Amino acid sequence: MLTQVGIVGAGPAGLVLSHLLARDGIESVVLESRDRDYVERRVRAGVLEQGTVDLLKATGVGARLEREGLVHHGIELRFEGQAHRIALSELTGGRAITVYGQQEVVKDLIAARLAAGGRIEFEAAAVGVDGLEEDAPVVRYRQGGQERQLRCDVVAACDGSHGVGRESIPAGAIALYETEYPVAWLGILAKVAPSTEELIYSYSQGGFALHSMRSPTISRLYVQCRPDDDPASWPDERVWSELHARLAMPGFALAEGPILEKGITAMRSLVVEPMQYRRLYLAGDAAHIVPATGAKGLNLAVNDVRILADALVEWYRSGRDDLLRGYSAACLRRVWRVQHFSWWMTQMLHRFEGESEFDHRLRLSQLRYVCSSRAAATTLAENYVGLETV
Ligand SMILES: Cc1cc2nc3c(=O)[nH]c(=O)nc-3n(C[C@H](O)[C@H](O)[C@H](O)COP(=O)(O)OP(=O)(O)OC[C@H]3O[C@@H](n4cnc5c(N)ncnc54)[C@H](O)[C@@H]3O)c2cc1C
């Protein structure tokens, strides 16, 4: 197979890139190791920044998002049995977040690409990228039990944190900066109307909890757990009991419902520098991982491919490659800002094993400050809705 841009991975990064390129007449083929049904059902992130929403709407894939997405103008921080509202829109000149499941974004993008004649090869797992030294990349992939090849001008590795794109770069050409957090999140999707209108980030003696939602009838809830916990050690009754304890506040009642899905997500930070090697470009989780506390993974992925699409359009149009050469540097400014914000939110909202009462009291002081100082609240708000410039 032959194309202009070979894209590995039909997650948000790969699909948005393919969509943006097509709008400028650039051809791409997306290789996806899973089947269509699997990627359309994979429950992950659900908080879209203002900039992500604006991009999806402006490029014609925002109609359902506009109808079904839940626009939120604030979030709640809850600690010491009290609720404190961070007025996102008021503090950021009207910007907001939209709650809309990642799998819905993926569904909309796949439908749009296929309707426009775009090529997405499902159950096509890339196994390696050759020809990088000769500037003639070839993605080798397996499909239907056969090894095939995709020849292209450039490769965009949008294949997540365990993809093959990054592994195809020679050792020594990139550096990895990473840290792991000694906490994880047990997340559930429950068939019950949310017990809150806005997201609640709660810090308590027992640890962190988050009450989020996906629709007026589906709630998404998380409790801090240990990274080595087995979901089997979290039967439904234990999950609800911890949620009740960690979200407790006078006058607040948490509604329970059947648990539709349950999973544990590790908390880690990773940045790959640079995010490119010759004609291979890394985007999204393939280039960086952020702990979920900042709700940024998907948004960062979309920002990378917005920059990459602009650079590729310029290259195909005029032959100028300065934007492509500057791709990594252009992305990394936001990547590191978001890393810091996600690390800060994680430190502020979790209890860590072995820490002292001193640490707990420092954290409460930080929370009180964020909720009582307009300047501190604005710092949280502008990062949470997504900075316009970094
Ligand atoms: C389990 C989990 C839970 C998460 N929960 C949250 C959350 O609650 N809140 C939040 O803000 N963020 C969350 N995130 C982060 C967020 O979902 C990601 O940042 C986002 O999916 C990044 O998009 P992406 O397109 O870069 O990567 P992905 O969405 O991972 O897409 C990569 C795609 O590449 C495909 N692929 C991988 N290898 C190959 C290959 N060799 N050949 C072909 N295709 C391949 C994969 O199947 C996948 O479809 C979660 C992530 C994970 C992994």
PDBQT file of the ligand as one rigid body, heavy atoms in Angstrom, charges set to zero:
ROOT
HETATM    1  C1  LIG A 401      -6.728   2.543  30.602  1.00  0.00    +0.000 C 
HETATM    2  C2  LIG A 401      -6.706   4.040  30.383  1.00  0.00    +0.000 A 
HETATM    3  C3  LIG A 401      -7.621   4.841  31.047  1.00  0.00    +0.000 A 
HETATM    4  C4  LIG A 401      -7.587   6.229  30.881  1.00  0.00    +0.000 A 
HETATM    5  N1  LIG A 401      -8.469   6.988  31.579  1.00  0.00    +0.000 NA
HETATM    6  C5  LIG A 401      -8.415   8.314  31.460  1.00  0.00    +0.000 A 
HETATM    7  C6  LIG A 401      -9.297   9.135  32.185  1.00  0.00    +0.000 A 
HETATM    8  O1  LIG A 401     -10.137   8.655  32.939  1.00  0.00    +0.000 OA
HETATM    9  N2  LIG A 401      -9.192  10.489  32.045  1.00  0.00    +0.000 N 
HETATM   10  C7  LIG A 401      -8.255  11.055  31.204  1.00  0.00    +0.000 A 
HETATM   11  O2  LIG A 401      -8.195  12.290  31.102  1.00  0.00    +0.000 OA
HETATM   12  N3  LIG A 401      -7.431  10.300  30.484  1.00  0.00    +0.000 NA
HETATM   13  C8  LIG A 401      -7.478   8.960  30.593  1.00  0.00    +0.000 A 
HETATM   14  N4  LIG A 401      -6.616   8.207  29.873  1.00  0.00    +0.000 N 
HETATM   15  C9  LIG A 401      -5.703   8.876  28.942  1.00  0.00    +0.000 C 
HETATM   16  C10 LIG A 401      -6.330   9.143  27.565  1.00  0.00    +0.000 C 
HETATM   17  O3  LIG A 401      -7.335   8.205  27.304  1.00  0.00    +0.000 OA
HETATM   18  C11 LIG A 401      -5.221   9.080  26.523  1.00  0.00    +0.000 C 
HETATM   19  O4  LIG A 401      -4.330  10.144  26.802  1.00  0.00    +0.000 OA
HETATM   20  C12 LIG A 401      -5.701   9.165  25.076  1.00  0.00    +0.000 C 
HETATM   21  O5  LIG A 401      -6.353   7.972  24.722  1.00  0.00    +0.000 OA
HETATM   22  C13 LIG A 401      -4.534   9.436  24.120  1.00  0.00    +0.000 C 
HETATM   23  O6  LIG A 401      -4.925   9.244  22.791  1.00  0.00    +0.000 OA
HETATM   24  P1  LIG A 401      -3.931   8.606  21.731  1.00  0.00    +0.000 P 
HETATM   25  O7  LIG A 401      -4.669   8.644  20.434  1.00  0.00    +0.000 OA
HETATM   26  O8  LIG A 401      -2.623   9.253  21.836  1.00  0.00    +0.000 OA
HETATM   27  O9  LIG A 401      -3.695   7.101  22.214  1.00  0.00    +0.000 OA
HETATM   28  P2  LIG A 401      -4.706   5.886  22.335  1.00  0.00    +0.000 P 
HETATM   29  O10 LIG A 401      -6.070   6.354  22.640  1.00  0.00    +0.000 OA
HETATM   30  O11 LIG A 401      -4.066   4.912  23.260  1.00  0.00    +0.000 OA
HETATM   31  O12 LIG A 401      -4.739   5.279  20.881  1.00  0.00    +0.000 OA
HETATM   32  C14 LIG A 401      -3.702   4.504  20.363  1.00  0.00    +0.000 C 
HETATM   33  C15 LIG A 401      -4.282   3.534  19.351  1.00  0.00    +0.000 C 
HETATM   34  O13 LIG A 401      -3.231   2.820  18.734  1.00  0.00    +0.000 OA
HETATM   35  C16 LIG A 401      -3.581   1.465  18.636  1.00  0.00    +0.000 C 
HETATM   36  N5  LIG A 401      -2.335   0.705  18.534  1.00  0.00    +0.000 N 
HETATM   37  C17 LIG A 401      -1.435   0.447  19.513  1.00  0.00    +0.000 A 
HETATM   38  N6  LIG A 401      -0.403  -0.256  19.029  1.00  0.00    +0.000 NA
HETATM   39  C18 LIG A 401      -0.648  -0.434  17.711  1.00  0.00    +0.000 A 
HETATM   40  C19 LIG A 401       0.041  -1.088  16.665  1.00  0.00    +0.000 A 
HETATM   41  N7  LIG A 401       1.199  -1.697  16.889  1.00  0.00    +0.000 N 
HETATM   42  N8  LIG A 401      -0.484  -1.104  15.424  1.00  0.00    +0.000 NA
HETATM   43  C20 LIG A 401      -1.678  -0.480  15.181  1.00  0.00    +0.000 A 
HETATM   44  N9  LIG A 401      -2.379   0.140  16.136  1.00  0.00    +0.000 NA
HETATM   45  C21 LIG A 401      -1.868   0.173  17.376  1.00  0.00    +0.000 A 
HETATM   46  C22 LIG A 401      -4.394   1.195  19.890  1.00  0.00    +0.000 C 
HETATM   47  O14 LIG A 401      -5.238   0.077  19.766  1.00  0.00    +0.000 OA
HETATM   48  C23 LIG A 401      -5.191   2.504  19.999  1.00  0.00    +0.000 C 
HETATM   49  O15 LIG A 401      -6.409   2.439  19.296  1.00  0.00    +0.000 OA
HETATM   50  C24 LIG A 401      -6.631   6.813  30.010  1.00  0.00    +0.000 A 
HETATM   51  C25 LIG A 401      -5.732   6.005  29.335  1.00  0.00    +0.000 A 
HETATM   52  C26 LIG A 401      -5.743   4.639  29.527  1.00  0.00    +0.000 A 
HETATM   53  C27 LIG A 401      -4.729   3.791  28.791  1.00  0.00    +0.000 C 
ENDROOT
TORSDOF 0
